[in-house]
Amino acid sequence: MFKKFIVNKDYHNTRFDKWFKHNVQDVPQSLIEKLIRKKKVKINKKKVKTSYRVQSNDIIELYGIDNLKLKPKSKNNKYKPSEKEKDKYDKFIIENNDNFIVINKPAGIPVQGGTKSFRNIIDILKNTKYFENSKPFVVHRLDKETSGVMIVAKNREYAQLFTSLFRIRKIHKTYLAISHGEVKKDINLLQDNLTIYEKNKKVVQKAISHLKILKSNSNYSLLELKPITGRKHQIRKQLFNIGNSIVGDEKYSVIKKNKEYKFKNLMLHAYKIKFMINNIKYNFEAEYGNEFDQFIKKNFKLLKVD
């Protein structure tokens, strides 16, 4: 007996082993290789390697997998939003088309669920009308406490396209940040070697961001930042390194923790994003929230950022 599958367009150009884990069973790599080695896998009637990239409408035949003692797929505890919460996300939608949406992500909610986070953006979106006939693909992330413009793809083709555009730096983002203290006027470029640890291995990454001071005084600075590289916590780390950490940042802070400096949100907002696809220019802007707005008005007497 064999089982027959036809590759969905969402998996076009995906490695076979990855397709297998998503569509058949999440099993060890060695087991997939064993199935291929024993000729229990044929694609379009031919034997292939695990590195083969499946194409749309490929016919995959799997032989003898009914006899394998496969553990059933674990049912992940996904967050289930209420109808009220799903409807609330209408006001966050900036763009909606057949291939992607652009949202103004609110502060205080992570993009995806994790060990410390259950409620998340992706689980909410997948239950909304915007993904009735598709599923959300994450193409970039914002920190939990960061608000602002974020792209979510609706199919694998555009997910791969956006991933490629980010990798070759063809997607340009602009952030607004409010930092502690007065940033020196001669600083317009931040260049750092940031250290991260991957599986206990120290990795040093070069980070570059353009900086423009929009308004400043002895207490705070309102900044526009355009990151060239895309490192984890890049802007937060870079502003901390020059002694002007972001207001509300408890992880990278030059201010000693006390009640006086307790803020509800991180004052970092992804303000604009622009890119080009098929010679069409896309420019999106996300309005900053009320707390960010009130802080600007109170401390800089500036009604709106142009």
N, C-alpha and C positions, 0 to 999 in steps of 0.2 A: 504494500500500500504506500501511496505517496500523497503529499499535500501540495497543492498548486497555488501559487500566489502571482499576482500581477502588480508590478511596481507602480505605486502612485507617483504622480508628478512631483509631489512634495519631497520625494526622496531621490530625485534625479541627481546623478553624479555623487551619490553617497557611497562610501565603502560598504561592501557586502556585509562584513561582520557587524558594522554599526546598524545596518538595515535589519539584520537578523535579530539583534538584541532589542530593537524597537518594535518589531512586528511579530516575532515568533516567541522568543524567550530570552531574558537577560541571563545568559549563561557565561561561564568562564571562556576566555579566548581559546584556551586549549581544546575545549570541547567542539567549538566551531571548526577549528583546524582539523580535528579528528574526523568530523563528519565529511569534510572536503577530501581529506586524505583517503577515506574509505569509499569515495565516489558516491556519497549519499546526497550530494548537492549538484544540481545541474541548472545552468542558466541558459535559456534558449537552446536546450539540448546539449550544451557543452560543459565540460569541466572547467572550473575557474579557480583562481587563487583568492584568499581572503582579502587581498588588496584590491580586487576587482571593484570598480565603481559601477553600481547599478544605474541603468538608464530608464527613463520613463517607458512603461509598457513592457519591460523585460518580463519574461515568463520564468519564474523560479520554481523548480520542483525539488522537494525535500523527501527523501526516502527513509523509511524506518524510524522516523522520529517519534512515532507513537509508542515505541518500545523503550524509549529513553526515560529514565526516572528524573523528570524535570520538576523542579519545585515550582509551584504556582507563583505567578507574579504577585509580589507583595502589593497590597492595596495601600497606597500612600494616603495618609490622612490629609486630604486637600482642604483648604479653607473654602467654606461654602457661604458666600455673601447673602445677605437678606435682599429681598426685592427693593427695599428702600435704599440700601447701600449701592446696589447696581444702578438704580436710576440716578443716584447722586453723581455718578461718574460722567453723565451727559455734559455737565458744566465744565469738565476738565478736558473734553475732546477739542483739539485744535484743528485736526485734519482727519478725514476718514475717506479712504478709497479702497479699491479692490485688493491692493497689495500691502498697504500698511496704514497704521494710524499714528498720529502724533498727539501726545497728551501733555497736559501741564500737571506733572506729578506733584501731589501734595506732600508736604514735609511730614515726617513721623511714621512713614510706612515703607517697608523694604520692597524692592522690585520682586524678589522671589522669597519663598519661605525657607527657613533654616532651623537649626537647632534652638535658636533663641527667638525666632520669629515664626508665627503661624499665619496671621493675617498678612496678605501681600497683594501687590498690584496685579501680577499675572493671574492668580487664581480668581481674582475679582473680574478681570477683563474677559477671561475665557467663558464666563457665565453671562456675559452681556450680549445684546443684539449685534454688537460690532464683530463678534466672532461666532455667529450662528453656524456658518458653513466652513469654518476654518479654525485654526488654533493660534494662539499668540507665540511668537518666536522672539526671544530676547536678543537684541543685537548690540546693546550697550547698557550700562548701568549708571544709576545715581545712588549715592549713599542714602541710607534710610532717612537721615535728617535733612538731606538736601532736596529742595523743591525744584520744579522747572521742567523744561521741554525734554521730552523723551520719545524716541521712535520705537514702535513695536511692529514687527513684520507679521503679515498674515499667511505667508507661505514660505516654504524652504528656499525657493528661488530668490526671493527678495531678502530673506535672512542672510543668505550667502553673499548676495550683492552688497548689502549694507556692511557686512563683516569685512569684505574686501575694501570697500571705500574707507572704512575706519583705518584699516591696516595701512593703506597707502596715503593716509592723511588728506583725503578729499572731502571729508565732512568737517566743517568748521563750527566750533561752539564758542559762545560768548557767555561768561558768567558775571554776575554781580556779587560782590562780597562786601561785608562791613567788618572791618578789622579794628582791634584795639590799637589806640595810639595813632600818631601822625606818621604816615609812611614818608620816607625821604623823597623829595621831589626829583632827585636824579635817578631814581630806580624806575626803569621802564621794561626791564627784561629780567626774568628770574631763570637762572640756570643752576641746577643742583644734581648731585649724584645721590639718589635716594636708595636706601637699603631696605630690602625685604627678605623674608626667609621662606624658602620653599622646601618643605620636608627637611627642616633643620639645616638647609644649605643657604649660606649667605649669598644674596644676589644684589648687585649694584646696578641701578638703572638710571640713565640720564633723563632728566626732566627739564622741559623748557616751556615757559609761559610768558606771553606778552602782558604787561601791566600798564594800566592808565589810571591815574588818580582823578576821580570825578569831583570829589569834594573832601576836604579834610579839616580837622581842628586838633587841638591838643589831646582830645579824648578818643576820637574815632576817625576812620578813613573809609570813604565810600569808593570802592574800586571796581574797575572793569578788567576782567582777565580773559585772555584767549590762549588756552593751552595748545601747544603744538604737539606735544606727546600726550599719551593717555595713561599715565601711571595711577595706581591705586592711591586715593587720598592726596593726589598731586598738589592741588591748590592749597589744601589745608596744611600740608607739610611745608610747602614753600613759603607761605606767609608766616608760619611758625618760625621757620629758619631765619627770617629777617627781623624777628622780634615783634611781629604784628599779627598775632593769631586771630582767627575769625571769632567774632562775638558768638557765644553759645557753644563753642567747640570745647568739650570737656576732655577730649583725647589729646589734642595738640593745642596746649594753651600756655601762654606766658603769664596769665593772671591766676593768682592763688584762689582756690575755691572758697567762696564765702557767699552769704546770702545776698550781698550787694550786687554781685555779678552773676546772679542766677537768671538765665534766660530760657524761655520755653523752647525756642527753635534755634537751629544753627542758621546764622545769617549768611547763607550761601545759596544762590539761586541760579539755575541754568536758564539764562535769559533768551538767547537766540541760537538757532541752528540753521545752517545752510549747506546745500549740496546740489549736485547736478546729476540727473539720470536721463539718458537718451536726449541730450542737448536741451533738456528742460531744467530751468533753475527753480529750486525750491528754497523758500525762506520762511521760517516760522519763528514766532515770538510768543513767549509765555509771560503773562503778567505776574508780577510777584504778589505774594499774599498780603493780607491786612497787617500782620505784625511787622513785616519787612517795611511796608509802606509807612506805618505809624512811626517806626524807628527813624526812618529817613526824615520825615517831617519834623519830628521832635528835635533831632540832633543836628540837622544840616539846613533846616528851613528851605528844603527843596521839595517842591510838590511832585515832580515826576522826572524820571530819568529818560532822556531822549535816546 
